[in-house]
Amino acid sequence: MVLFSPRRYGKTSLTRRVQAQLSERGFVTVYVDFFGVSSVYEVASRIARSVYRALHQRESLLKKGKRFLKSFKTFRPVFKATEDGFGITVEPIPFSEDHIQLLDNVMQELGDFAVNGGFSVNVVFDEFQEITRLKESPEVEGRLRASIQRQKVSYFFVGSRRGILLAMFNDRKRPFFQSAIMLPLGPLKQEHLVPFLIENFKGAGKQCDRMISQMIIDAVANHPYYVQRLAFEIFELSGKRITKNDVDIGLENVLQSERFGYEAVLQGLSHPQIRLLKLLAEAPCPSLFSSRFVSRNALPLATIQHAKKKLVEQDLIEKDENGTWRVVDPVFAVWLERL
């Protein structure tokens, strides 16, 4: 299954919660975070390390050690003392410079473990699209796909850079083409959020009317992270009864706290890309290439095309269900409007 959404929509929390429930049913659950992965070796070692960590949570060290030696021969676990007990890293045995082969071996061993050990195994590949940054990405995709289709293991492929992730599964020339069910994670519905806010404020001794709850949700366009972030700010500054003024001040606090992250985003963009981003923050548009949009904003068509491509790749803009181009992050859009 491919689970995708904008950043900070709760994908990781959701998959970890699902894995916790699967673990209660006897599954071995493996969570691999590919964020920032920079080499094929790192892909292989992160998978191996995550497998060992998953087993470390289930058995005594003695039993785990015996099972590791039987099932996994490419990497061995290295246990290091930490403040919380033991930390786990891995090292290859023997060392190999053929990192593609290391990846093949790790995936083969994972499949063998599921079959020979009689385990039901679920794997989460979080920020899966990050493997496309590797120069060997076509081969990595192909090797992973070949291994996965032979395994009796279930997978969640999770990502926030949706354009890149979806291309991996929707392009017929790519190895993962149509190999998984696509599941978008959308904004939370007001009918669920309103009572959630009312009850949580009430539980903490504060009154939040339905209208104010809706105002909080509307201010951040139902965005899961920002709803909680804004509610926290409001809780900290408000009295016993939440007011509109509390919402306004709370939003200002959120904008200030997020400012440095937003500025970092702009530093990675060109002036035309920032210009287009700001235009869409001020006024979402159904067509970026219409003569009206081009002439009104004095932007050459080629410049718009190039800027749009980059902003979509960065998951900064999107075409919504109504066919309108807009900034993905609603609070970022508010901040951009004020520049």
N, C-alpha and C positions, 0 to 999 in steps of 0.2 A: 504494500500500500504506500502511495505517495501522499504525504501530508504537507500542505504548503499554505503559507499565509504571509502577510507582512511581518516585520520584526516585532517582537514583544507582544505577540498575540497569545502566547501561552502554549505554543506547540510542545516545547520541551517538557513543561509541567504536565501536560496532558499525556504524553507518551510515557513519562516516568510513572504516572499514576496507573496507566493501563498495565505497564510492566509489573508494578507492585501487586496488582490483582492477579496477573498471570503467575507470578511467583508463588502466591498463596495457593494456586492450583497445581503447583509442582513444576512449573516451567523453570528452566534456566534462562534468565533474562540478561542480555548483553547490551550495554549502551556504549556506543562509540561516537565521540564528538570529533568531527573532521575540521572544525573551525581553525583556520590558520595553518593547515597542513601544508608542508613545503617540499615533500619528496615522497617517492614510492616507498622507500624504507619506512618513513614515518606512518604512512597508511597501514603497512603491514604490522608495524610494532604497536600502533594504537589498537588495532583489532585484537592482537594477541594479549596485550596488557588488559584490555577490557574483558576478555574471556576469563583470564586469571582472577581479576577482581570479582567477577560475577560468581565464580566458584568459591572464592575466599569467603564470601558472605554466607555460604551454605553449609560448609563442612569444616571439620577440624583440620588443622594444618597437616597432620599425618595422613589422613585419608586423601586430602587434596593432592599432596605430594605424590602419592602412588598413582592417582588418576592422571595427573599431569604427565608423568613419565610415559604412561601407556598411550595417551592420546595425542600429545603435542611434542613434536621433536624439533621444530624449527626454532622456537624461542624457549628459553627457560625463564621462570620467574625469579626475580631478585627481591627479597623481602628486606625492607629497611625500617628501622625503628623510627617512629614519629611520636609527636606529643599525644596523638590519639590511639597509638597502638603500633600497627604495621602499615607501611606503604608498599606498593608493589610497582616495580618497573620490570622490564624484560630486556634480555640480550640474546642475540642469535647464537645458535650452536649447530655446526661451527659457523664462524663468520663467513659471509658470502657477499661478493660485490654484485651479484645478479639479484637486484632487488625485486624485479618482476617475478623471478622464481620464488623468492621469499614470500611474496604476496600469494602466489599460487599455492604454495605449501600450507600457509596459514589457513587459507580458505578451505583447502582440502581436509585439513585436520579438524576444522570446525564442523564440516559436514560429517566426517567419520565419527567424531565425538557424539553427535546427535544420534547417529544410527547405532553405533557399537555400545554406547553407554545407555541407550534406551531412554534418552531424555527428549522431552519437548523443548525446543529452543526458540526463543524470539530475540531478534537483533534489531536495534535501532541504529541507523546511520544518520546522525544529526548533522545538519549543514552539509549534506551529501554533495551539493553542487560545488563545494570547494575543491574536489578532486579535478575539476576542469581547469584549474589554474596550473596544474602540472604539465610540463612539456610532453610527458608520456601519457597524458590523459586518454587519448583514443585507445591505447593498449590497455591501460588500467581499467577503463570501462568495459572493454571486451573480456578481459580476464575475470573481472568480478561477475559479469553477467553469466559467463560460461560456468563458473563455480556455483553460483546461486541456483541456476536452473537444475543442477544435479542434486541439490541438497533437499533434505526434508526439514527445512528451517523456515520460519516465517520472518519477514522483514518489514520494517517501517523505514521508508526513505523520507527524511524530513529536511525542509529547507525554507529559507526566507528570501533568497534571491530568486524569485519565482520564474522570471524569464529564462534564466539559465537552467534551473531545475526542470522546468516543463519541457524545454527543448531536448533534454536528455531522454525523456520518455515519449515525446511526440514526434520526433524527427525519425522518419523511417530509415535513415542511413545510420542511426546510432544503435549501439548494442542493446540498450534498454527499451527500445521502441515497443510500446504497448505491452510491457511486461508486468505492469502493476495497476491496481485500481487507483484512480486519482480522487483525492478528498481535500477540497479547499476548506480552510478554517476561517469562517467569516466573523464579522463583528458580533458581539453579544446583543441579544434582543432586549429592547426596553422592558418588555413584559417580565423578563427575568431580572434585569438589573435594578429596576425601581424597588421592588420589595426587598432585594438584597441590600441595597443601601439603607432603606428605611429601618430594616431589622437590625443591621449592624450598628447604625448610629444609636438606635434605641437600646441595644444591649450594652452600649458604653455610656448610657445615661444622657443621651442627647436626642432632641426631636428634629426630625427631618421630614417636612411635608412632601407629599407626592410631587407637587409642582417644582419644589427645589431639587428633588431627586432627578426629575426629568431635565432640569436646567444643567445639573452636573453632567449628565450623560450627553446632552446635546453639545455642551461646550467642548467635548473631546470626541464627538462623532462615534460614540459607542465603543471606542477603542479600549480593549480589556485592561491593558497596563495603565493607560492614562486615567481611566475611571477610578482605579484603586489609588493611583498617585495623587489625583486631585482630591479624592475623598480624605486621604491622609492629611493633606495640607489644610483642608477645611476643618477637620477634626481638631488639629493642633491650635488653630487660631480662633475658633468659634466659642460662643457661650453655650448655654443649655439648648438654645433653639437656633438651627441653621438658617441663615438669611441669604438673600441674593448678594449682598455686599460680601459675605463670607466666600461665596462662589467666585466673585470677581477677584478678590484679593488672592484666593487660593490659586486661581489660574495664573495670575501674575507671578506667584512664587514658583509654580511649575515651569513657566517660561524662563525664569531666571536660572533655575537649577539645571535646565536642559541646554542652556545657551552654549556652553562650551562644546558639547557634542555636535550641535548644529553648526557651529563655526568650523569645526573640524571637517564636517561634510563638505562645506563650501570650499575649503582649502584644496580639496581634491578635484574641483571642477573648474572648467574654463569660464571666461566671462559670458559667452553666449549661452552656455548651459545654465549658469546662475540666472541669467536674464529670463530664459524660458521657464525655469523653475519658479521664479518670482511672479511671472505673468500668470501662471496657472494657479498659484496660491491666491492671487488677487481675484481671478475670474476663471474658473474652470471652463473648458472650451470643447465643443463637440468635434471640431476639426482643426488640427494644427496646420493643415496645408491649404485651407481655404484662402481665396484671394483677399477676403476681408481681414482675416487674422494676420496674413503676411504684410499687407499694406498698412494696417492700423499700427502694427508694432515695429515697422521698418526693419524687419529681419529677412535676409535672403532665404529663399526656400531651401537651398542646400545647407545653410547654417542650421535651420530648424530641423531638417532631417538628421543631421549629424548629432545635434544636441539631444534630440528625442531618443535616438538609438542609445546613447550613453546613459541617459537618465533612466530609461527602461531597464537596461542592464544592471544598473545600480539599485533598482527597485525603489526609485525615488518618485516616479510618476507612473500612473496606470490609467487604463481606460476602464471605467466602472461599468456596472451592469446596465446603466442607461446610455452607454456609448459616449460618455463625457470624459475628457482627459482632465486629471486632477493630481494634486500632490498626494502621495500615499499616506504620509504621516500627518494627521489633522492638526496637531499642536505645532509641528514644524511649519505647517502652512500659515498658522496664525503668526508665528515668529517672523516668517518671511514677509508677510504683509506689512510688518512694522519697520522693516529695514529702510 
